[in-house]
C-alpha cells in the first residue's frame, strides 16, 4: 500500500513484482489516487514480466549483452557472434518455439560459412544467452541440447616464437608496442586480457586477470614482472590513465587505450611481423610461446595449466609435445641398454631370420 514520510505529503510506493522491486512517487497527496497509481504501476510491471517470459531470440541476445557481455573484454566478439546467428535465424523467433532440430539446421548453415571452432563458439554463446533469460527473467525455454550439435574441431596449431624471431620482431615493432607484447610473452595472457588490464587489478604480489566468459584468475607477480610494471609509462589522458597498457596516437601524440580487436594496434603488430619476415605468426601465438617455454622449463603440465587459466588440464595437453621432444632428446643422449652413449650403427638381432 502507498506510504509517505514525515518530510513530504506525497504518497510513495514500494512494491515487488516477480522478484523485481519497484520504488517511486505517486505524484499525489490524495490517498485514493495514490492507490490507483500504485495499482497501475503493478499492472504494467506484470505485463512487462509476462512479455519477457516469451521473449524473442533478438531480445534474449540484447538482454544478455546488456547484463553480461558489455562488461567483458570480449564484448565485441560476443556482439559479432549474436549478429552472425541472427543472419541465419530470424530475430523474431521466440525462445519457447525453438527445437533441437532448429539448432542442427543452424549448425549446418554455419558450417558452410565458417570453421568448426567458430560454429561451436556461436552455439555456446546462443546457449548462454537463452539460459540467462530463463534463469533471471523466467523466460520459457524448451529442453534444448546445445552440446549435441557441436562439431569436431581441428586440433589448434601450436606456433612458438624462436629467440631469433623474437629479436627480429622487437627490432621492427614500434617502441610503444614493446611493453604490451613483452607482457603477453611474460604471462601468456590473451590480447583482450592485456588491453583491458586496469591498474586497480595490479597488486603488490599478484594481478587479477579478467578472462573471457566473465571469469577472473590470479597471476603471481615475479621479481622480473615487478620491475617491468614499475617502469611502464602512464597515459596523461584521463580516460586511458586507468589502463596499464596504452599506445601512442600518432595524431595527438598522446597515450590512448589499446583496442584489442582490429584497429591500429593489430595493424602495426602485423606489419612488424611481416617486416621481420616471421612466417605464420599471429598475436595469439605469443600465448603459445609462453606455454611451450614454461612447460619446457618446469616440465609441470598442471602448473602451466594454472598459469594459462585453463579450466581443464586436457586443454593444456596440446603442449605435451614439448615434454615428448625433451624425452626424445634425453634418449638420444643416453642408452638404457649400455648405460652410456647410444650406439648409432645398426645392431644385429640374434635369432632374427
C-alpha positions as CSV (number, residue, x, y, z in Angstrom):
1,X,0.0,0.0,0.0
2,X,1.1,3.6,-0.5
3,X,3.1,5.3,2.2
4,X,4.6,8.7,3.0
5,X,7.4,10.0,5.2
6,X,7.4,13.0,7.6
7,X,9.4,15.0,5.0
8,X,6.6,15.0,2.4
9,X,2.9,14.8,1.9
10,X,3.2,13.0,-1.4
11,X,2.4,9.3,-1.2
12,X,5.2,6.8,-2.3
13,X,5.1,3.2,-3.4
14,X,7.5,0.3,-2.8
15,X,6.3,-3.0,-4.4
16,X,7.8,-6.2,-5.8
17,X,6.6,-7.9,-9.0
18,X,8.1,-11.4,-9.7
19,X,11.3,-10.6,-7.8
20,X,11.7,-7.1,-9.2
21,X,11.5,-4.2,-6.7
22,X,9.8,-1.0,-7.9
23,X,10.0,2.2,-5.8
24,X,8.9,5.7,-6.6
25,X,6.5,8.6,-6.0
26,X,2.8,8.5,-6.9
27,X,2.9,12.3,-7.5
28,X,-0.2,13.0,-5.4
29,X,-1.1,13.7,-1.8
30,X,-4.6,12.0,-2.2
31,X,-4.5,8.5,-0.8
32,X,-7.1,7.1,-3.2
33,X,-5.4,8.5,-6.2
34,X,-2.1,7.1,-4.8
35,X,-3.6,3.6,-4.6
36,X,-4.7,3.9,-8.2
37,X,-1.2,4.9,-9.3
38,X,0.3,2.1,-7.4
39,X,-2.1,-0.4,-9.0
40,X,-1.3,0.9,-12.5
41,X,2.5,0.5,-11.8
42,X,1.9,-3.0,-10.6
43,X,-0.2,-3.9,-13.7
44,X,2.4,-2.5,-16.1
45,X,5.2,-4.4,-14.3
46,X,3.2,-7.7,-14.5
47,X,2.5,-7.1,-18.2
48,X,6.2,-6.4,-18.9
49,X,7.2,-9.5,-17.0
50,X,4.7,-11.6,-18.9
51,X,6.1,-10.4,-22.2
52,X,9.6,-11.2,-21.1
53,X,8.7,-14.9,-20.4
54,X,8.0,-15.4,-24.1
55,X,10.8,-13.3,-25.5
56,X,12.4,-13.5,-28.9
57,X,15.9,-14.5,-29.8
58,X,16.8,-10.9,-30.6
59,X,15.5,-9.8,-27.2
60,X,17.5,-12.6,-25.5
61,X,20.7,-11.6,-27.2
62,X,20.2,-7.9,-26.4
63,X,19.4,-8.5,-22.8
64,X,22.3,-10.9,-22.3
65,X,24.7,-8.3,-23.9
66,X,23.5,-5.5,-21.6
67,X,23.5,-7.7,-18.4
68,X,26.7,-9.7,-19.0
69,X,28.7,-9.2,-22.3
70,X,29.2,-5.4,-22.3
71,X,31.2,-5.7,-19.1
72,X,33.6,-8.3,-20.5
73,X,36.8,-7.8,-22.5
74,X,35.3,-10.0,-25.3
75,X,32.2,-7.7,-25.7
76,X,32.9,-7.0,-29.3
77,X,33.3,-10.7,-30.1
78,X,30.0,-11.6,-28.3
79,X,28.2,-8.9,-30.3
80,X,29.7,-10.3,-33.5
81,X,28.5,-13.8,-32.6
82,X,25.0,-12.6,-32.0
83,X,24.9,-10.7,-35.3
84,X,26.2,-13.8,-37.2
85,X,23.5,-16.0,-35.7
86,X,20.7,-13.5,-36.4
87,X,21.7,-13.6,-40.1
88,X,20.8,-17.2,-40.2
89,X,17.8,-17.5,-37.9
90,X,15.1,-14.7,-37.6
91,X,15.5,-12.5,-34.6
92,X,11.7,-12.6,-34.0
93,X,11.9,-16.4,-33.3
94,X,10.5,-17.0,-29.9
95,X,12.6,-18.9,-27.4
96,X,9.7,-21.2,-26.4
97,X,9.4,-22.3,-30.1
98,X,13.0,-23.4,-30.6
99,X,13.7,-27.1,-31.1
100,X,16.8,-29.2,-31.3
101,X,16.1,-29.6,-35.0
102,X,16.4,-25.8,-35.3
103,X,19.8,-25.9,-33.6
104,X,21.0,-28.6,-36.0
105,X,19.8,-26.6,-39.0
106,X,21.6,-23.6,-37.7
107,X,24.9,-25.5,-37.3
108,X,24.7,-26.9,-40.8
109,X,24.2,-23.5,-42.3
110,X,27.1,-22.0,-40.2
111,X,29.4,-24.8,-41.3
112,X,29.1,-23.7,-44.9
113,X,30.4,-20.3,-43.9
114,X,33.0,-20.7,-41.1
115,X,35.3,-23.1,-39.3
116,X,34.0,-25.7,-36.9
117,X,35.6,-23.9,-34.0
118,X,33.6,-20.7,-34.8
119,X,30.4,-22.8,-35.2
120,X,30.9,-24.2,-31.7
121,X,31.7,-20.8,-30.2
122,X,28.5,-19.3,-31.6
123,X,26.4,-22.2,-30.5
124,X,27.8,-21.9,-27.0
125,X,27.1,-18.1,-27.0
126,X,23.5,-18.8,-28.0
127,X,23.1,-21.3,-25.2
128,X,24.4,-18.9,-22.6
129,X,22.0,-16.2,-23.8
130,X,19.0,-18.4,-23.7
131,X,19.8,-19.9,-20.3
132,X,20.4,-16.4,-18.9
133,X,16.8,-15.4,-20.0
134,X,15.4,-18.5,-18.4
135,X,17.3,-18.2,-15.1
136,X,16.9,-14.4,-14.5
137,X,13.8,-13.4,-16.3
138,X,11.7,-16.6,-16.2
139,X,11.6,-17.0,-20.0
140,X,10.1,-20.2,-21.2
141,X,12.8,-22.3,-22.7
142,X,12.3,-25.9,-24.0
143,X,14.8,-28.6,-23.1
144,X,17.4,-27.8,-25.8
145,X,20.7,-29.7,-26.1
146,X,23.2,-27.0,-27.2
147,X,26.1,-29.5,-26.8
148,X,24.9,-32.3,-29.1
149,X,25.1,-30.3,-32.4
150,X,28.7,-29.2,-31.8
151,X,31.1,-30.3,-34.5
152,X,34.6,-31.8,-34.2
153,X,37.3,-29.1,-34.2
154,X,40.6,-29.5,-35.9
155,X,43.5,-29.5,-33.3
156,X,44.8,-26.0,-32.8
157,X,48.2,-25.5,-34.2
158,X,51.0,-24.6,-31.8
159,X,53.3,-21.9,-33.1
160,X,56.3,-21.0,-30.9
161,X,58.4,-17.9,-31.5
162,X,62.1,-18.7,-31.7
163,X,64.6,-16.5,-29.9
164,X,65.9,-15.2,-33.3
165,X,62.4,-14.4,-34.4
166,X,61.7,-12.7,-31.1
167,X,64.8,-10.5,-31.6
168,X,63.7,-9.6,-35.2
169,X,60.1,-8.9,-34.1
170,X,61.2,-6.3,-31.4
171,X,63.6,-4.7,-33.9
172,X,60.6,-3.9,-36.1
173,X,57.9,-3.2,-33.5
174,X,57.0,0.5,-32.8
175,X,58.5,1.4,-29.4
176,X,55.1,1.9,-27.7
177,X,54.2,-1.7,-28.6
178,X,57.2,-3.3,-26.9
179,X,55.6,-3.2,-23.4
180,X,52.2,-4.9,-24.3
181,X,53.9,-7.6,-26.5
182,X,56.5,-8.3,-23.8
183,X,53.8,-8.6,-21.1
184,X,52.0,-11.2,-23.2
185,X,55.2,-13.1,-23.6
186,X,55.8,-13.0,-19.9
187,X,52.3,-14.1,-18.9
188,X,50.7,-15.9,-21.8
189,X,47.5,-13.7,-21.5
190,X,45.2,-13.0,-24.4
191,X,45.2,-9.7,-26.2
192,X,41.8,-8.8,-24.7
193,X,43.0,-9.5,-21.2
194,X,46.1,-7.4,-21.7
195,X,44.2,-4.5,-23.3
196,X,41.6,-4.4,-20.5
197,X,44.0,-4.7,-17.6
198,X,43.5,-1.9,-15.1
199,X,46.0,-0.5,-12.5
200,X,43.5,-1.3,-9.8
201,X,43.9,-5.0,-10.6
202,X,47.6,-4.9,-10.1
203,X,48.7,-5.6,-6.5
204,X,52.0,-6.0,-4.8
205,X,52.3,-9.7,-5.4
206,X,49.6,-10.7,-7.8
207,X,47.5,-9.5,-10.8
208,X,43.8,-10.1,-11.3
209,X,43.2,-11.1,-15.0
210,X,39.7,-10.8,-16.4
211,X,39.2,-13.7,-18.7
212,X,36.7,-14.4,-21.5
213,X,33.4,-15.7,-20.1
214,X,33.4,-13.2,-17.3
215,X,35.7,-15.2,-15.0
216,X,38.8,-14.0,-13.3
217,X,42.1,-15.6,-12.3
218,X,45.1,-14.6,-10.1
219,X,48.5,-14.4,-11.7
220,X,51.6,-14.1,-9.5
221,X,54.0,-11.2,-9.9
222,X,57.6,-12.3,-10.1
223,X,60.6,-10.0,-9.4
224,X,61.1,-9.5,-13.1
225,X,57.5,-8.7,-13.6
226,X,57.5,-6.2,-10.7
227,X,60.4,-4.3,-12.2
228,X,58.8,-4.4,-15.6
229,X,55.5,-2.9,-14.3
230,X,57.2,-0.2,-12.3
231,X,58.9,1.1,-15.5
232,X,55.7,1.3,-17.6
233,X,54.7,4.8,-18.8
234,X,51.3,6.1,-17.8
235,X,48.9,8.0,-20.0
236,X,48.2,11.7,-19.4
237,X,44.7,11.2,-20.9
238,X,42.1,10.8,-18.1
239,X,40.1,8.1,-19.8
240,X,43.1,6.0,-20.6
241,X,45.1,6.6,-17.4
242,X,43.5,3.7,-15.5
243,X,44.7,1.2,-18.1
244,X,48.1,-0.5,-17.6
245,X,48.9,-0.7,-21.3
246,X,48.4,2.1,-23.8
247,X,49.7,3.1,-27.2
248,X,50.7,6.4,-28.7
249,X,48.1,8.1,-31.0
250,X,50.2,9.3,-34.0
251,X,47.7,12.2,-34.5
252,X,47.7,13.6,-31.0
253,X,50.9,12.0,-29.7
254,X,49.1,11.1,-26.5
255,X,48.7,7.7,-25.0
256,X,45.4,6.2,-25.7
257,X,43.6,2.9,-24.9
258,X,44.5,-0.2,-26.9
259,X,41.6,-1.7,-28.9
260,X,42.0,-5.5,-28.7
261,X,40.2,-6.4,-31.9
262,X,41.2,-4.7,-35.1
263,X,42.4,-1.1,-35.0
264,X,45.8,0.4,-35.2
265,X,47.5,-1.8,-32.6
266,X,46.8,-5.0,-34.5
267,X,47.7,-3.4,-37.8
268,X,51.1,-2.3,-36.5
269,X,51.8,-5.7,-35.0
270,X,51.0,-7.5,-38.2
271,X,53.2,-5.0,-40.2
272,X,56.1,-5.6,-37.8
273,X,55.7,-9.4,-38.2
274,X,55.8,-9.0,-42.0
275,X,58.8,-6.7,-41.9
276,X,60.6,-9.1,-39.6
277,X,59.9,-11.9,-42.1
278,X,58.3,-14.2,-39.4
279,X,56.1,-16.7,-41.3
280,X,52.7,-17.9,-40.0
281,X,52.7,-15.9,-36.8
282,X,49.7,-14.3,-35.1
283,X,49.4,-12.3,-31.9
284,X,47.7,-15.3,-30.1
285,X,50.9,-17.2,-30.8
286,X,52.6,-15.2,-28.0
287,X,50.4,-17.2,-25.7
288,X,51.6,-20.4,-27.3
289,X,55.2,-19.3,-26.9
290,X,54.7,-18.6,-23.2
291,X,53.1,-22.0,-22.7
292,X,55.8,-24.0,-24.5
293,X,58.6,-22.2,-22.9
294,X,57.2,-22.6,-19.4
295,X,56.5,-26.3,-19.9
296,X,60.0,-26.8,-21.3
297,X,61.4,-25.1,-18.2
298,X,59.2,-26.5,-15.5
299,X,58.1,-29.9,-17.0
300,X,54.9,-29.3,-15.0
301,X,51.8,-29.5,-17.1
302,X,49.5,-28.7,-14.2
303,X,51.4,-25.6,-13.3
304,X,51.3,-24.3,-16.9
305,X,47.6,-25.1,-17.0
306,X,47.0,-22.9,-13.9
307,X,49.1,-20.1,-15.3
308,X,47.1,-20.1,-18.6
309,X,43.8,-20.1,-16.7
310,X,42.6,-23.4,-18.3
311,X,39.6,-24.9,-16.5
312,X,40.5,-28.4,-17.8
313,X,44.1,-29.7,-18.0
314,X,43.2,-31.6,-21.2
315,X,43.2,-28.2,-22.9
316,X,46.8,-27.7,-21.8
317,X,47.7,-31.2,-23.0
318,X,48.1,-29.8,-26.6
319,X,51.5,-28.5,-25.4
320,X,52.6,-32.0,-24.2
321,X,54.7,-32.4,-27.4
322,X,57.3,-30.2,-25.6
323,X,57.8,-33.0,-23.0
324,X,57.9,-35.7,-25.7
325,X,60.6,-33.7,-27.5
326,X,62.6,-33.4,-24.3
327,X,62.3,-37.2,-23.6
328,X,63.4,-38.0,-27.2
329,X,66.4,-35.7,-26.8
330,X,67.3,-37.4,-23.5
331,X,67.0,-40.8,-25.1
332,X,69.2,-39.7,-28.0
333,X,71.9,-38.8,-25.5
334,X,71.7,-41.9,-23.3
335,X,71.5,-45.7,-23.9
336,X,69.3,-47.5,-21.4
337,X,70.9,-50.8,-22.6
338,X,74.5,-50.0,-22.2
339,X,74.2,-47.3,-19.5
340,X,76.3,-44.9,-21.7
341,X,76.3,-43.3,-25.1
342,X,73.9,-44.8,-27.5
343,X,75.3,-47.0,-30.3
344,X,74.2,-45.4,-33.6
345,X,75.2,-48.2,-36.0
346,X,72.6,-50.9,-36.9
347,X,72.6,-53.8,-34.4
348,X,72.1,-57.4,-35.4
349,X,69.3,-59.1,-33.5
350,X,70.2,-62.7,-32.6
351,X,67.6,-65.3,-33.6
352,X,66.2,-63.0,-36.3
353,X,65.9,-64.5,-39.8
